Amino acid sequence: MITNILRDKPTRLFIILSGILVANALIAEIIGVKIFSLEATLGLQPANLMILGETYSFNMTAGVLLWPVVFIMTDIINEYYGMKGVRFLSFLAAGLILFAFIIFFFAIRLTPAEFFVTMRTNSGVPDMDKAYQQILGQGSFIIVASLTAFLLGQLVDVFTFHRIKKVTGEKRIWLRATGSTLISQLIDSFVVLFVAFYLLPLLYNPNNDPVWSLGQVLAVCIINYIYKFTAAIVLTPVIYWVHGILERYLGHSTAAEMKRAAMNR
């Protein structure tokens, strides 16, 4: 039975694409605790963009490295398996991300072995257990905001993709793939920071000021979206490349049949 399932190319392809999407979404959430300087990484001077009266550079979460892959996979799955396929995988990915953070929560609270705490002292880490807590123990506000933004972004992406495809048909892959990503990433970029650093802190403790001012939230959102907008445009040829690989793998007749069926799902 399993052998027959794996011999079916559309089924096997769905499993592969699903694994890539879920794995990248989960990894992006975990590595997202690190904030990096894009300019310094590329050996460039800070951009120092003036936004809403303040100066900002491209300091972003490391998770942005993988989100372009997630949204390319979303569009590919949308193309061949329809809205139901993407929605199923989006909720599956969100559930597994939440499960991972629940496990992290309990793992952090395990009593460390004495040698574990000091085992990296010579490498500049005086307390490995505290380092472990800081890396894996992301704040609940960030987790809630990130999952909310991920699900909302995915649902908007799949809806926009199908609306554009209904108008353009099979033509203009770049328009429905890149266009849907640009719209969904606009929402994702603003939701995650607004919820995590402004809305939830304000609701949780209304007597205190938010972690960030509204102006700071909007400025950092704009910086993040500029990066994601640029990445979406640059990666447009990759979408055509992946489509070409899948067309050859499935065969043109099978691929065409799958795409027609996907529009009705």
Solvent accessible surface area in square Angstrom, and as a share of the most:
residue,aa,sasa,rsa
1,M,173,0.77
2,I,118,0.60
3,T,76,0.44
4,N,94,0.48
5,I,63,0.32
6,L,79,0.39
7,R,172,0.63
8,D,63,0.33
9,K,87,0.37
10,P,33,0.21
11,T,49,0.29
12,R,85,0.31
13,L,8,0.04
14,F,50,0.21
15,I,86,0.44
16,I,90,0.45
17,L,7,0.03
18,S,15,0.10
19,G,40,0.38
20,I,65,0.33
21,L,1,0.00
22,V,20,0.11
23,A,45,0.35
24,N,22,0.11
25,A,0,0.00
26,L,47,0.24
27,I,82,0.42
28,A,1,0.01
29,E,13,0.06
30,I,47,0.24
31,I,58,0.29
32,G,17,0.17
33,V,55,0.32
34,K,131,0.56
35,I,112,0.57
36,F,29,0.12
37,S,37,0.24
38,L,38,0.19
39,E,10,0.05
40,A,73,0.57
41,T,96,0.56
42,L,112,0.56
43,G,66,0.64
44,L,106,0.53
45,Q,155,0.69
46,P,72,0.45
47,A,41,0.32
48,N,90,0.46
49,L,61,0.31
50,M,136,0.61
51,I,20,0.10
52,L,112,0.56
53,G,62,0.60
54,E,103,0.46
55,T,72,0.42
56,Y,38,0.14
57,S,23,0.15
58,F,27,0.11
59,N,78,0.40
60,M,2,0.01
61,T,44,0.25
62,A,10,0.08
63,G,2,0.02
64,V,2,0.01
65,L,103,0.51
66,L,38,0.19
67,W,31,0.11
68,P,24,0.15
69,V,50,0.29
70,V,0,0.00
71,F,3,0.01
72,I,17,0.09
73,M,16,0.07
74,T,0,0.00
75,D,2,0.01
76,I,0,0.00
77,I,0,0.00
78,N,1,0.01
79,E,0,0.00
80,Y,0,0.00
81,Y,23,0.09
82,G,0,0.00
83,M,41,0.18
84,K,130,0.55
85,G,11,0.11
86,V,1,0.01
87,R,81,0.30
88,F,122,0.51
89,L,1,0.01
90,S,0,0.00
91,F,113,0.47
92,L,70,0.35
93,A,0,0.00
94,A,10,0.07
95,G,39,0.37
96,L,72,0.36
97,I,1,0.01
98,L,86,0.43
99,F,117,0.49
100,A,13,0.10
101,F,13,0.05
102,I,80,0.40
103,I,83,0.42
104,F,33,0.14
105,F,97,0.40
106,F,124,0.52
107,A,27,0.21
108,I,22,0.11
109,R,145,0.53
110,L,128,0.64
111,T,129,0.75
112,P,47,0.30
113,A,48,0.37
114,E,157,0.71
115,F,147,0.61
116,F,53,0.22
117,V,36,0.21
118,T,80,0.47
119,M,81,0.36
120,R,109,0.40
121,T,71,0.41
122,N,160,0.82
123,S,82,0.53
124,G,62,0.60
125,V,45,0.26
126,P,101,0.63
127,D,37,0.19
128,M,42,0.19
129,D,21,0.11
130,K,127,0.54
131,A,35,0.27
132,Y,77,0.29
133,Q,61,0.27
134,Q,129,0.58
135,I,93,0.47
136,L,30,0.15
137,G,38,0.36
138,Q,26,0.12
139,G,38,0.37
140,S,76,0.49
141,F,60,0.25
142,I,64,0.32
143,I,27,0.13
144,V,75,0.43
145,A,0,0.00
146,S,16,0.10
147,L,23,0.11
148,T,60,0.35
149,A,1,0.01
150,F,2,0.01
151,L,41,0.20
152,L,75,0.38
153,G,0,0.00
154,Q,0,0.00
155,L,58,0.29
156,V,32,0.19
157,D,0,0.00
158,V,2,0.01
159,F,115,0.48
160,T,16,0.10
161,F,3,0.01
162,H,6,0.02
163,R,133,0.49
164,I,32,0.16
165,K,6,0.03
166,K,128,0.54
167,V,127,0.73
168,T,25,0.15
169,G,34,0.32
170,E,92,0.41
171,K,145,0.62
172,R,126,0.46
173,I,30,0.15
174,W,121,0.43
175,L,59,0.30
176,R,1,0.00
177,A,1,0.01
178,T,8,0.05
179,G,15,0.14
180,S,0,0.00
181,T,16,0.09
182,L,30,0.15
183,I,80,0.40
184,S,0,0.00
185,Q,7,0.03
186,L,77,0.38
187,I,49,0.25
188,D,14,0.07
189,S,1,0.01
190,F,59,0.25
191,V,28,0.16
192,V,34,0.19
193,L,24,0.12
194,F,70,0.29
195,V,19,0.11
196,A,3,0.02
197,F,43,0.18
198,Y,44,0.17
199,L,62,0.31
200,L,38,0.19
201,P,14,0.09
202,L,59,0.29
203,L,120,0.60
204,Y,170,0.65
205,N,56,0.29
206,P,95,0.60
207,N,142,0.73
208,N,86,0.44
209,D,132,0.69
210,P,29,0.18
211,V,94,0.54
212,W,57,0.20
213,S,67,0.43
214,L,78,0.39
215,G,32,0.31
216,Q,65,0.29
217,V,0,0.00
218,L,64,0.32
219,A,0,0.00
220,V,23,0.13
221,C,0,0.00
222,I,60,0.30
223,I,2,0.01
224,N,12,0.06
225,Y,37,0.14
226,I,66,0.33
227,Y,38,0.15
228,K,17,0.07
229,F,88,0.37
230,T,72,0.42
231,A,17,0.13
232,A,11,0.09
233,I,84,0.43
234,V,100,0.57
235,L,48,0.24
236,T,24,0.14
237,P,88,0.55
238,V,49,0.28
239,I,7,0.04
240,Y,92,0.35
241,W,160,0.56
242,V,20,0.11
243,H,10,0.05
244,G,24,0.23
245,I,65,0.33
246,L,11,0.06
247,E,28,0.13
248,R,173,0.63
249,Y,63,0.24
250,L,12,0.06
251,G,28,0.27
252,H,132,0.59
253,S,90,0.58
254,T,46,0.27
255,A,0,0.00
256,A,36,0.28
257,E,108,0.48
258,M,18,0.08
259,K,24,0.10
260,R,152,0.55
261,A,35,0.27
262,A,1,0.00
263,M,47,0.21
264,N,135,0.69
265,R,111,0.41
